[in-house]
Amino acid sequence: MPLALLALAISAFGIGTTEFVMMGLLPNVADDLGTSVPTAGYLVSAYALGVVIGAPLLTALGSRIPRKRMLVLLMGVFTVGNLASALAPTFGLLIAGRLLAGLPHGAFFGVGAVVAARLVREGRQARAVATMFLGLTIANIIGVPAATLLGQQLGWRSTFLIVAAIGLVAMASLARLIPPLPAEERSGLGRELRALGNRQVLLGLLTTVFGFAGIFAVYSYLASMMAEVTGFAAGSVPLVLALFGIGMTLGALAAGPLTDRALRPTLYGSLAALALVLTAFHFTAQVKWAALVTVVVIGAVGFLTTTPLQMLVMNKAQQAPTLAAASNQSAFNLANAGGAWVGGLALAAGWGWTSPTLVGAVLAALGLAVAVVAGLLDRTTHDTSRIVARGGEADPEPRTAAPVEAGVPAGEHLG
């Protein structure tokens, strides 16, 4: 794998750390800024809102900018957002800082996924994309627990100063390791939006929303579930979350080769496995060792869905692979918010602490149903469009391939 993928992984590590660390720092922020924990929870929503808004907006605005420069600029915005969060004197300005930090998230992964796919030879594109996302999973094992502990000991502002420093390291790595890459040929925002409206792309985004909502319906309440049902002490919760991160990493490692070999079967299998393991968690949550094993498996099969979903929308959005990949990140964050909301409704209805597991299983099953329908329609209509070098013609082959930007000969990769 090219060393340039390390720069993308470092950036993903920083993004993953700042995205999830706020959940563990809410009490500290609330105490320091004189607000309640539920109100401080808007800081999580502010970041997610930034992702949803920024993914299509920044991707469209940056379509003329060379890929390497775009990646560095996006990490620059991310770094400024985290620095602003660290220095925010009021809760309102902290909300603004979190929103700013979230804006480049989706666009970075959109551009980064296309760059990663272009850095490797044919047949290894999904592995390259999965390598970038590996930084995100490692953040959940190391970055989030360490940053949370640091914030609890030295103050929550120190956490965002550290993340800002990671952003500077990421910018330097991107500038040093990513080879020069041209911007894709300008096709106009209207044409890109029409490409994004491809039925298969929309179904892929809908699969992301439902499938990943199943994960977040459970993950959002995992700490409470482990304490109230399984019987773990509060001090053990970071370990449980780290195990979830280990599962995510295992899933990311498996996702690349499996997706390169068979995209849709990998997607079907991971969503089906997710629905089954979430159902099983309703029962295994009662036993400590079984609960821990299940947490790892949920993380693994849940993150196994990310690479095939990302590659699917990139391949199907023939003229706008970057915009599609970025929009998929918006879909992930909609799933985050929607899953937490639906899981919370089950708890508010008095169905018990393990009820989000069954809600999550239903959502994952809905995601699988959408994916299967998309696959059947794809086969019926022979809609297997891929990004091609010139002319916008669809390749009739149903294999997974790298999105190739307009004007770049097929098979010509860097590194």
C-alpha positions as CSV (number, residue, x, y, z in Angstrom):
1,M,0.0,0.0,0.0
2,P,1.3,3.5,-0.8
3,L,2.7,5.5,2.1
4,A,0.3,8.3,1.1
5,L,-2.6,6.2,2.6
6,L,-0.9,6.8,6.0
7,A,-1.6,10.5,5.6
8,L,-5.2,9.9,5.0
9,A,-5.4,7.5,8.0
10,I,-3.8,10.1,10.3
11,S,-6.4,12.6,9.2
12,A,-9.2,10.1,9.7
13,F,-7.8,9.4,13.2
14,G,-8.1,13.1,14.1
15,I,-11.6,13.4,12.7
16,G,-12.7,10.2,14.5
17,T,-11.3,11.4,17.8
18,T,-13.0,14.8,17.7
19,E,-16.3,13.3,16.5
20,F,-16.8,10.9,19.3
21,V,-14.8,12.4,22.2
22,M,-17.5,14.9,23.1
23,M,-19.8,12.2,24.3
24,G,-17.4,11.5,27.2
25,L,-16.8,15.1,28.0
26,L,-20.4,16.4,28.2
27,P,-20.4,16.5,32.1
28,N,-17.1,18.4,32.2
29,V,-18.2,20.9,29.6
30,A,-21.6,21.4,31.2
31,D,-20.0,22.1,34.6
32,D,-17.4,24.5,33.2
33,L,-19.9,26.5,31.1
34,G,-22.8,26.5,33.5
35,T,-25.3,24.4,31.5
36,S,-27.0,21.1,31.8
37,V,-25.8,17.8,30.4
38,P,-28.8,17.5,28.1
39,T,-28.2,21.0,26.7
40,A,-24.5,20.2,26.3
41,G,-25.6,17.3,24.2
42,Y,-26.3,19.8,21.4
43,L,-22.6,19.9,20.9
44,V,-22.8,16.4,19.5
45,S,-25.7,17.4,17.2
46,A,-23.8,20.6,16.1
47,Y,-20.9,18.5,14.8
48,A,-23.3,16.1,13.0
49,L,-25.1,19.1,11.5
50,G,-21.8,20.4,10.2
51,V,-21.1,17.1,8.5
52,V,-24.5,17.0,6.8
53,I,-24.2,20.6,5.6
54,G,-20.6,20.6,4.7
55,A,-20.3,17.3,2.8
56,P,-22.2,18.4,-0.4
57,L,-21.5,22.1,0.0
58,L,-17.7,22.0,0.3
59,T,-17.4,19.2,-2.2
60,A,-19.2,21.2,-4.8
61,L,-17.3,24.4,-4.0
62,G,-14.0,22.6,-4.2
63,S,-14.5,20.7,-7.4
64,R,-12.1,22.9,-9.3
65,I,-9.3,22.6,-6.7
66,P,-6.6,19.9,-7.1
67,R,-7.2,17.0,-4.8
68,K,-4.1,17.3,-2.8
69,R,-4.7,21.0,-2.1
70,M,-8.3,20.3,-1.3
71,L,-7.4,17.7,1.3
72,V,-5.0,20.1,3.0
73,L,-7.5,22.9,3.0
74,L,-10.2,20.7,4.5
75,M,-7.9,19.6,7.3
76,G,-7.1,23.3,7.8
77,V,-10.8,24.1,8.4
78,F,-11.0,21.1,10.7
79,T,-7.9,22.3,12.7
80,V,-9.3,25.9,13.0
81,G,-12.7,24.5,14.2
82,N,-11.0,22.4,17.0
83,L,-8.8,25.4,18.0
84,A,-11.9,27.6,18.1
85,S,-13.6,25.0,20.3
86,A,-10.7,24.9,22.7
87,L,-10.7,28.7,23.1
88,A,-14.5,29.2,23.1
89,P,-15.4,31.4,26.1
90,T,-19.1,30.7,25.9
91,F,-21.4,27.8,25.1
92,G,-22.7,29.5,22.0
93,L,-19.2,29.9,20.6
94,L,-18.4,26.3,21.4
95,I,-21.4,25.3,19.4
96,A,-20.1,27.3,16.5
97,G,-16.7,25.7,16.9
98,R,-18.1,22.3,16.8
99,L,-20.2,23.1,13.7
100,L,-17.1,24.5,12.0
101,A,-15.0,21.4,12.9
102,G,-17.8,19.1,11.4
103,L,-18.1,21.0,8.1
104,P,-15.0,19.4,6.4
105,H,-15.7,15.9,7.7
106,G,-17.8,14.5,4.9
107,A,-16.0,16.4,2.1
108,F,-12.6,15.1,3.4
109,F,-13.8,11.4,3.3
110,G,-15.4,12.0,-0.1
111,V,-12.2,13.4,-1.6
112,G,-10.0,11.1,0.4
113,A,-11.9,8.0,-0.8
114,V,-11.5,9.0,-4.5
115,V,-7.8,9.7,-3.9
116,A,-7.2,6.5,-2.0
117,A,-8.8,4.5,-4.9
118,R,-6.5,6.2,-7.4
119,L,-3.4,5.5,-5.4
120,V,-3.5,1.7,-6.0
121,R,-3.9,-0.7,-8.9
122,E,-7.1,-2.3,-10.2
123,G,-8.7,-4.7,-7.8
124,R,-7.3,-3.1,-4.6
125,Q,-9.4,0.1,-4.5
126,A,-11.7,-1.1,-1.7
127,R,-8.7,-2.1,0.4
128,A,-7.2,1.4,-0.1
129,V,-10.5,3.1,1.0
130,A,-10.7,0.7,4.0
131,T,-7.1,1.6,5.0
132,M,-8.2,5.3,5.2
133,F,-11.2,4.4,7.4
134,L,-8.8,2.3,9.6
135,G,-7.7,5.6,11.1
136,L,-11.3,6.3,12.1
137,T,-11.6,2.9,13.9
138,I,-8.3,3.2,15.7
139,A,-9.5,6.6,17.0
140,N,-12.2,4.7,18.9
141,I,-9.6,2.3,20.4
142,I,-6.9,4.8,21.3
143,G,-7.8,8.4,20.4
144,V,-11.2,8.7,22.1
145,P,-10.4,7.0,25.4
146,A,-7.0,8.9,25.7
147,A,-8.6,12.2,24.8
148,T,-11.4,11.7,27.2
149,L,-9.0,10.8,30.0
150,L,-6.9,13.9,29.2
151,G,-10.0,16.1,29.2
152,Q,-11.1,14.8,32.5
153,Q,-7.7,15.3,34.1
154,L,-6.5,18.6,32.5
155,G,-9.8,20.1,31.4
156,W,-11.9,19.6,28.3
157,R,-10.2,22.4,26.4
158,S,-6.9,20.5,26.4
159,T,-8.6,17.7,24.4
160,F,-9.4,20.0,21.6
161,L,-6.0,21.6,21.7
162,I,-4.5,18.1,21.2
163,V,-6.9,17.3,18.3
164,A,-5.9,20.6,16.7
165,A,-2.3,19.5,17.0
166,I,-3.2,16.2,15.3
167,G,-4.8,18.3,12.6
168,L,-1.5,20.1,12.0
169,V,0.3,16.8,11.8
170,A,-2.3,15.6,9.3
171,M,-1.9,18.7,7.2
172,A,1.9,18.2,7.1
173,S,1.5,14.5,6.2
174,L,-0.9,15.2,3.4
175,A,1.3,17.9,2.0
176,R,4.4,15.7,2.1
177,L,3.0,12.2,1.2
178,I,0.0,12.8,-1.2
179,P,1.2,13.0,-4.8
180,P,-0.1,15.8,-7.0
181,L,-3.6,15.0,-8.3
182,P,-5.6,17.0,-10.8
183,A,-9.1,18.2,-10.1
184,E,-11.7,16.3,-12.0
185,E,-13.0,18.0,-15.2
186,R,-15.6,20.6,-14.3
187,S,-19.0,19.2,-15.2
188,G,-21.2,21.8,-13.5
189,L,-23.1,21.5,-10.2
190,G,-26.3,20.7,-12.0
191,R,-24.8,17.7,-13.8
192,E,-23.2,16.5,-10.6
193,L,-26.5,16.7,-8.8
194,R,-28.1,14.8,-11.6
195,A,-25.4,12.1,-11.3
196,L,-26.0,12.0,-7.6
197,G,-29.7,11.4,-8.3
198,N,-29.0,8.1,-9.9
199,R,-31.4,5.6,-8.5
200,Q,-28.7,3.2,-7.3
201,V,-26.9,6.0,-5.6
202,L,-30.1,7.1,-3.7
203,L,-30.8,3.5,-2.7
204,G,-27.2,3.2,-1.5
205,L,-27.6,6.3,0.6
206,L,-30.9,5.0,2.0
207,T,-29.2,1.7,2.8
208,T,-26.6,3.7,4.8
209,V,-29.2,5.6,6.7
210,F,-31.1,2.5,7.8
211,G,-28.2,0.1,8.2
212,F,-26.0,2.4,10.3
213,A,-29.0,3.8,12.3
214,G,-29.3,0.2,13.6
215,I,-25.8,0.5,15.0
216,F,-26.3,3.9,16.6
217,A,-29.6,2.9,18.1
218,V,-27.5,0.6,20.3
219,Y,-24.1,2.4,20.5
220,S,-25.7,5.7,21.8
221,Y,-27.0,3.8,24.9
222,L,-24.3,1.2,25.2
223,A,-22.7,2.7,28.3
224,S,-26.0,2.9,30.1
225,M,-27.0,-0.6,29.0
226,M,-23.7,-2.1,30.2
227,A,-24.2,-0.4,33.6
228,E,-27.9,-1.0,34.1
229,V,-28.3,-4.5,32.6
230,T,-24.9,-6.2,32.4
231,G,-23.7,-4.8,35.8
232,F,-20.4,-3.2,34.8
233,A,-19.1,-0.4,37.0
234,A,-18.9,3.0,35.5
235,G,-15.1,2.8,35.4
236,S,-15.3,-0.2,33.1
237,V,-17.4,1.5,30.4
238,P,-14.3,3.0,28.6
239,L,-13.0,-0.6,28.3
240,V,-16.3,-1.7,26.7
241,L,-16.2,1.2,24.2
242,A,-12.6,0.3,23.4
243,L,-13.7,-3.3,22.7
244,F,-16.3,-1.9,20.3
245,G,-13.5,0.0,18.6
246,I,-11.5,-3.2,18.3
247,G,-14.4,-4.8,16.6
248,M,-14.7,-1.8,14.2
249,T,-11.0,-2.2,13.3
250,L,-11.4,-5.9,12.6
251,G,-14.4,-5.1,10.4
252,A,-12.4,-2.4,8.5
253,L,-9.5,-4.9,7.9
254,A,-11.9,-7.5,6.5
255,A,-14.0,-5.0,4.5
256,G,-11.4,-4.1,1.9
257,P,-10.5,-7.5,0.6
258,L,-14.1,-8.8,0.8
259,T,-15.4,-5.7,-1.1
260,D,-12.8,-6.0,-3.8
261,R,-13.8,-9.7,-4.2
262,A,-17.6,-9.3,-4.1
263,L,-19.2,-5.9,-3.3
264,R,-22.9,-6.7,-3.0
265,P,-22.5,-10.1,-1.3
266,T,-20.3,-8.4,1.3
267,L,-22.9,-5.7,1.8
268,Y,-25.8,-8.2,2.1
269,G,-23.9,-10.5,4.5
270,S,-22.7,-7.7,6.8
271,L,-26.2,-6.2,7.1
272,A,-27.8,-9.6,7.7
273,A,-25.2,-10.4,10.3
274,L,-25.7,-7.0,12.0
275,A,-29.5,-7.7,12.3
276,L,-28.8,-11.1,13.8
277,V,-26.1,-10.0,16.3
278,L,-28.2,-7.0,17.5
279,T,-31.1,-9.4,18.1
280,A,-28.7,-11.7,20.0
281,F,-27.5,-8.8,22.1
282,H,-30.9,-8.4,23.6
283,F,-30.2,-11.7,25.4
284,T,-26.4,-11.7,25.8
285,A,-26.5,-8.4,27.5
286,Q,-27.5,-10.2,30.6
287,V,-24.1,-12.1,30.9
288,K,-20.9,-10.1,31.2
289,W,-18.6,-12.3,29.1
290,A,-21.2,-12.8,26.4
291,A,-22.0,-9.1,26.3
292,L,-18.4,-8.2,25.7
293,V,-18.0,-10.7,22.9
294,T,-21.2,-9.4,21.3
295,V,-20.0,-5.8,21.6
296,V,-16.9,-6.8,19.6
297,V,-19.0,-8.6,16.9
298,I,-21.4,-5.6,16.6
299,G,-18.5,-3.3,15.9
300,A,-17.0,-5.7,13.4
301,V,-20.1,-6.5,11.3
302,G,-21.3,-2.9,11.6
303,F,-18.1,-1.4,10.2
304,L,-17.9,-4.2,7.6
305,T,-20.8,-2.3,5.9
306,T,-18.9,1.0,5.5
307,T,-16.5,0.1,2.6
308,P,-19.0,-1.6,0.3
309,L,-21.5,1.2,0.8
310,Q,-18.8,3.8,0.1
311,M,-17.6,2.0,-3.0
312,L,-21.1,1.3,-4.2
313,V,-22.2,5.0,-4.3
314,M,-18.8,6.0,-5.8
315,N,-19.2,3.5,-8.6
316,K,-22.8,4.4,-9.4
317,A,-22.4,8.2,-9.3
318,Q,-20.8,8.1,-12.7
319,Q,-20.0,11.8,-13.0
320,A,-19.7,12.7,-9.3
321,P,-17.8,10.1,-7.3
322,T,-16.5,12.6,-4.8
323,L,-19.9,14.2,-4.2
324,A,-21.5,10.8,-3.8
325,A,-18.8,9.7,-1.3
326,A,-19.2,12.9,0.6
327,S,-23.0,12.6,0.6
328,N,-22.6,9.1,2.0
329,Q,-20.9,10.6,5.0
330,S,-23.9,12.9,5.5
331,A,-26.0,9.7,5.4
332,F,-23.9,8.1,8.1
333,N,-24.4,11.2,10.3
334,L,-28.2,11.2,9.6
335,A,-28.1,7.5,10.7
336,N,-26.2,8.6,13.9
337,A,-28.9,11.1,14.8
338,G,-31.8,9.0,13.7
339,G,-30.7,5.8,15.3
340,A,-30.1,7.6,18.6
341,W,-33.5,9.2,18.4
342,V,-35.4,5.9,17.6
343,G,-33.5,4.0,20.3
344,G,-34.4,6.8,22.7
345,L,-38.1,6.5,21.8
346,A,-38.0,2.8,22.8
347,L,-36.4,3.7,26.2
348,A,-38.9,6.5,26.8
349,A,-41.8,4.1,26.0
350,G,-40.6,2.0,28.9
351,W,-39.6,-1.0,26.9
352,G,-36.4,-1.6,28.9
353,W,-32.7,-0.9,28.6
354,T,-32.2,-3.6,26.0
355,S,-35.0,-2.5,23.7
356,P,-32.6,-0.4,21.5
357,T,-31.0,-3.7,20.4
358,L,-34.3,-4.9,18.9
359,V,-35.0,-1.5,17.4
360,G,-31.5,-1.6,15.9
361,A,-32.1,-5.1,14.5
362,V,-35.2,-3.9,12.7
363,L,-33.4,-0.9,11.2
364,A,-30.5,-3.1,10.0
365,A,-33.1,-5.5,8.4
366,L,-34.7,-2.5,6.7
367,G,-31.2,-1.5,5.4
368,L,-30.8,-5.1,4.1
369,A,-34.2,-5.0,2.4
370,V,-33.3,-1.7,0.6
371,A,-29.9,-3.2,-0.5
372,V,-31.5,-6.3,-1.9
373,V,-34.1,-4.3,-3.8
374,A,-31.3,-2.1,-5.2
375,G,-29.4,-5.2,-6.2
376,L,-32.4,-6.8,-8.0
377,L,-33.1,-3.5,-9.8
378,D,-29.5,-3.3,-10.8
379,R,-29.6,-6.7,-12.2
380,T,-32.9,-6.2,-14.0
381,T,-32.0,-2.9,-15.6
382,H,-28.3,-3.8,-16.1
383,D,-27.6,-0.5,-14.4
384,T,-24.0,-1.1,-13.5
385,S,-22.5,2.3,-14.3
386,R,-19.0,3.0,-13.3
387,I,-16.8,6.0,-13.5
388,V,-15.0,5.9,-16.8
389,A,-12.1,7.8,-18.3
390,R,-13.9,9.6,-21.1
391,G,-17.3,10.1,-22.6
392,G,-19.4,9.1,-19.6
393,E,-20.1,5.7,-21.0
394,A,-21.1,2.9,-18.6
395,D,-19.0,-0.1,-18.2
396,P,-21.2,-3.2,-18.6
397,E,-19.1,-5.2,-16.2
398,P,-20.6,-5.6,-12.7
399,R,-17.3,-5.7,-10.9
400,T,-16.1,-3.3,-8.3
401,A,-13.7,-0.8,-9.7
402,A,-12.0,2.5,-8.8
403,P,-13.8,5.7,-9.6
404,V,-11.6,7.3,-12.3
405,E,-11.9,11.0,-12.7
406,A,-12.7,12.4,-16.1
407,G,-9.8,12.8,-18.4
408,V,-7.6,10.3,-16.6
409,P,-7.0,7.1,-18.6
410,A,-8.5,4.0,-17.0
411,G,-5.9,1.9,-15.2
412,E,-3.5,4.8,-14.7
413,H,-2.9,5.0,-11.0
414,L,-0.4,6.8,-8.9
415,G,1.8,4.7,-6.6
